[in-house]
Amino acid sequence: MTEEPGFRIVVDDGQLDLIAFEKALDAARRCDTADGEAAAPEVALDV
């Protein structure tokens, strides 16, 4: 779609790695266990 002065791309949340990364990072921040806290950032970085 063209829009002045350039283009607009319309995507769903699931199509953006940034959204998946932020969700994984948020999950890491809410973890109750040390194992979960250690594993969650790795999951986020795998995005």
A tleap script that builds the chain and sets N, CA, C and O, in Angstrom:
source leaprc.protein.ff14SB
mol = sequence {
  NMET THR GLU GLU PRO GLY PHE ARG ILE VAL
  VAL ASP ASP GLY GLN LEU ASP LEU ILE ALA
  PHE GLU LYS ALA LEU ASP ALA ALA ARG ARG
  CYS ASP THR ALA ASP GLY GLU ALA ALA ALA
  PRO GLU VAL ALA LEU ASP CVAL
}
set mol.1.N position { 0.844 -1.160 0.000 }
set mol.1.CA position { 0.000 0.000 0.000 }
set mol.1.C position { 0.898 1.235 0.000 }
set mol.1.O position { 1.857 1.296 0.769 }
set mol.2.N position { 0.614 2.183 -0.820 }
set mol.2.CA position { 1.399 3.409 -0.898 }
set mol.2.C position { 0.763 4.485 -0.037 }
set mol.2.O position { -0.456 4.658 -0.034 }
set mol.3.N position { 1.592 5.198 0.686 }
set mol.3.CA position { 1.113 6.284 1.522 }
set mol.3.C position { 2.195 7.354 1.572 }
set mol.3.O position { 3.370 7.047 1.771 }
set mol.4.N position { 1.805 8.579 1.397 }
set mol.4.CA position { 2.784 9.665 1.402 }
set mol.4.C position { 3.516 9.714 2.726 }
set mol.4.O position { 2.855 9.617 3.760 }
set mol.5.N position { 4.798 9.855 2.773 }
set mol.5.CA position { 5.748 9.983 1.689 }
set mol.5.C position { 6.380 8.653 1.283 }
set mol.5.O position { 7.402 8.667 0.597 }
set mol.6.N position { 5.825 7.506 1.672 }
set mol.6.CA position { 6.460 6.224 1.360 }
set mol.6.C position { 5.462 5.088 1.318 }
set mol.6.O position { 4.413 5.193 0.683 }
set mol.7.N position { 5.790 4.005 1.993 }
set mol.7.CA position { 4.963 2.804 1.982 }
set mol.7.C position { 4.538 2.442 3.395 }
set mol.7.O position { 5.199 2.810 4.366 }
set mol.8.N position { 3.438 1.722 3.503 }
set mol.8.CA position { 2.987 1.179 4.778 }
set mol.8.C position { 2.864 -0.323 4.602 }
set mol.8.O position { 2.294 -0.796 3.618 }
set mol.9.N position { 3.391 -1.062 5.544 }
set mol.9.CA position { 3.265 -2.519 5.533 }
set mol.9.C position { 2.381 -2.908 6.707 }
set mol.9.O position { 2.657 -2.540 7.849 }
set mol.10.N position { 1.330 -3.643 6.426 }
set mol.10.CA position { 0.405 -4.076 7.460 }
set mol.10.C position { 0.672 -5.556 7.740 }
set mol.10.O position { 0.582 -6.390 6.839 }
set mol.11.N position { 0.998 -5.873 8.989 }
set mol.11.CA position { 1.282 -7.253 9.380 }
set mol.11.C position { 0.566 -7.565 10.691 }
set mol.11.O position { 0.233 -6.661 11.457 }
set mol.12.N position { 0.334 -8.839 10.939 }
set mol.12.CA position { -0.217 -9.295 12.208 }
set mol.12.C position { 0.899 -9.393 13.235 }
set mol.12.O position { 2.069 -9.497 12.868 }
set mol.13.N position { 0.549 -9.360 14.527 }
set mol.13.CA position { 1.543 -9.460 15.592 }
set mol.13.C position { 2.425 -10.700 15.452 }
set mol.13.O position { 3.627 -10.637 15.708 }
set mol.14.N position { 1.840 -11.817 15.050 }
set mol.14.CA position { 2.586 -13.060 14.932 }
set mol.14.C position { 3.615 -13.063 13.819 }
set mol.14.O position { 4.441 -13.972 13.741 }
set mol.15.N position { 3.576 -12.070 12.967 }
set mol.15.CA position { 4.509 -11.999 11.850 }
set mol.15.C position { 5.777 -11.211 12.186 }
set mol.15.O position { 6.692 -11.142 11.366 }
set mol.16.N position { 5.841 -10.630 13.355 }
set mol.16.CA position { 7.004 -9.824 13.716 }
set mol.16.C position { 7.835 -10.524 14.777 }
set mol.16.O position { 7.318 -10.883 15.835 }
set mol.17.N position { 9.129 -10.722 14.503 }
set mol.17.CA position { 10.025 -11.319 15.486 }
set mol.17.C position { 10.102 -10.463 16.743 }
set mol.17.O position { 10.264 -10.996 17.841 }
set mol.18.N position { 9.989 -9.162 16.602 }
set mol.18.CA position { 10.068 -8.264 17.752 }
set mol.18.C position { 8.984 -8.576 18.771 }
set mol.18.O position { 9.238 -8.573 19.975 }
set mol.19.N position { 7.783 -8.844 18.292 }
set mol.19.CA position { 6.676 -9.157 19.205 }
set mol.19.C position { 6.956 -10.464 19.936 }
set mol.19.O position { 6.754 -10.544 21.148 }
set mol.20.N position { 7.415 -11.486 19.223 }
set mol.20.CA position { 7.737 -12.771 19.848 }
set mol.20.C position { 8.868 -12.611 20.856 }
set mol.20.O position { 8.832 -13.215 21.928 }
set mol.21.N position { 9.869 -11.806 20.524 }
set mol.21.CA position { 10.992 -11.556 21.420 }
set mol.21.C position { 10.505 -10.866 22.694 }
set mol.21.O position { 10.881 -11.261 23.798 }
set mol.22.N position { 9.675 -9.841 22.542 }
set mol.22.CA position { 9.181 -9.114 23.705 }
set mol.22.C position { 8.323 -10.005 24.600 }
set mol.22.O position { 8.376 -9.882 25.823 }
set mol.23.N position { 7.529 -10.906 24.003 }
set mol.23.CA position { 6.716 -11.826 24.791 }
set mol.23.C position { 7.607 -12.799 25.568 }
set mol.23.O position { 7.349 -13.071 26.740 }
set mol.24.N position { 8.643 -13.320 24.931 }
set mol.24.CA position { 9.566 -14.239 25.602 }
set mol.24.C position { 10.328 -13.517 26.707 }
set mol.24.O position { 10.539 -14.079 27.782 }
set mol.25.N position { 10.734 -12.302 26.458 }
set mol.25.CA position { 11.445 -11.521 27.470 }
set mol.25.C position { 10.526 -11.230 28.654 }
set mol.25.O position { 10.955 -11.302 29.806 }
set mol.26.N position { 9.277 -10.904 28.376 }
set mol.26.CA position { 8.311 -10.667 29.442 }
set mol.26.C position { 8.102 -11.934 30.266 }
set mol.26.O position { 7.994 -11.867 31.490 }
set mol.27.N position { 8.045 -13.082 29.603 }
set mol.27.CA position { 7.895 -14.355 30.310 }
set mol.27.C position { 9.090 -14.606 31.220 }
set mol.27.O position { 8.929 -15.116 32.329 }
set mol.28.N position { 10.284 -14.252 30.760 }
set mol.28.CA position { 11.487 -14.425 31.573 }
set mol.28.C position { 11.410 -13.550 32.822 }
set mol.28.O position { 11.814 -13.971 33.906 }
set mol.29.N position { 10.906 -12.372 32.671 }
set mol.29.CA position { 10.804 -11.458 33.816 }
set mol.29.C position { 9.787 -11.953 34.850 }
set mol.29.O position { 9.890 -11.623 36.032 }
set mol.30.N position { 8.809 -12.743 34.402 }
set mol.30.CA position { 7.771 -13.231 35.307 }
set mol.30.C position { 8.048 -14.630 35.838 }
set mol.30.O position { 7.227 -15.169 36.579 }
set mol.31.N position { 9.182 -15.239 35.482 }
set mol.31.CA position { 9.496 -16.607 35.915 }
set mol.31.C position { 9.639 -16.692 37.429 }
set mol.31.O position { 10.144 -15.783 38.087 }
set mol.32.N position { 9.175 -17.820 37.952 }
set mol.32.CA position { 9.261 -18.057 39.393 }
set mol.32.C position { 10.505 -18.839 39.787 }
set mol.32.O position { 10.898 -18.827 40.953 }
set mol.33.N position { 11.131 -19.519 38.830 }
set mol.33.CA position { 12.263 -20.385 39.161 }
set mol.33.C position { 13.543 -19.907 38.489 }
set mol.33.O position { 13.502 -19.244 37.453 }
set mol.34.N position { 14.671 -20.247 39.083 }
set mol.34.CA position { 15.962 -19.877 38.506 }
set mol.34.C position { 16.163 -20.559 37.151 }
set mol.34.O position { 16.715 -19.952 36.234 }
set mol.35.N position { 15.721 -21.819 37.015 }
set mol.35.CA position { 15.853 -22.525 35.735 }
set mol.35.C position { 15.056 -21.825 34.641 }
set mol.35.O position { 15.536 -21.679 33.517 }
set mol.36.N position { 13.864 -21.402 34.961 }
set mol.36.CA position { 13.039 -20.689 33.986 }
set mol.36.C position { 13.638 -19.350 33.622 }
set mol.36.O position { 13.621 -18.955 32.456 }
set mol.37.N position { 14.174 -18.640 34.618 }
set mol.37.CA position { 14.806 -17.350 34.363 }
set mol.37.C position { 16.020 -17.502 33.458 }
set mol.37.O position { 16.274 -16.649 32.609 }
set mol.38.N position { 16.764 -18.579 33.636 }
set mol.38.CA position { 17.961 -18.801 32.833 }
set mol.38.C position { 17.610 -19.221 31.407 }
set mol.38.O position { 18.307 -18.845 30.464 }
set mol.39.N position { 16.539 -19.996 31.240 }
set mol.39.CA position { 16.182 -20.521 29.925 }
set mol.39.C position { 15.414 -19.516 29.087 }
set mol.39.O position { 15.568 -19.507 27.866 }
set mol.40.N position { 14.599 -18.677 29.690 }
set mol.40.CA position { 13.731 -17.779 28.926 }
set mol.40.C position { 14.482 -16.816 28.017 }
set mol.40.O position { 14.059 -16.638 26.875 }
set mol.41.N position { 15.595 -16.170 28.461 }
set mol.41.CA position { 16.301 -15.291 27.516 }
set mol.41.C position { 16.854 -16.041 26.314 }
set mol.41.O position { 16.908 -15.489 25.215 }
set mol.42.N position { 17.267 -17.292 26.505 }
set mol.42.CA position { 17.750 -18.090 25.370 }
set mol.42.C position { 16.624 -18.317 24.373 }
set mol.42.O position { 16.845 -18.278 23.162 }
set mol.43.N position { 15.426 -18.552 24.875 }
set mol.43.CA position { 14.264 -18.728 23.990 }
set mol.43.C position { 14.025 -17.439 23.225 }
set mol.43.O position { 13.769 -17.466 22.021 }
set mol.44.N position { 14.109 -16.307 23.919 }
set mol.44.CA position { 13.897 -15.009 23.261 }
set mol.44.C position { 14.951 -14.770 22.188 }
set mol.44.O position { 14.638 -14.258 21.114 }
set mol.45.N position { 16.186 -15.134 22.470 }
set mol.45.CA position { 17.254 -14.909 21.485 }
set mol.45.C position { 17.167 -15.857 20.288 }
set mol.45.O position { 17.700 -15.568 19.217 }
set mol.46.N position { 16.486 -16.998 20.482 }
set mol.46.CA position { 16.307 -17.938 19.365 }
set mol.46.C position { 15.315 -17.404 18.322 }
set mol.46.O position { 15.267 -17.900 17.196 }
set mol.47.N position { 14.539 -16.408 18.698 }
set mol.47.CA position { 13.573 -15.810 17.770 }
set mol.47.C position { 14.371 -15.190 16.674 }
set mol.47.O position { 13.803 -14.611 15.748 }
savepdb mol mol.pdb
quit
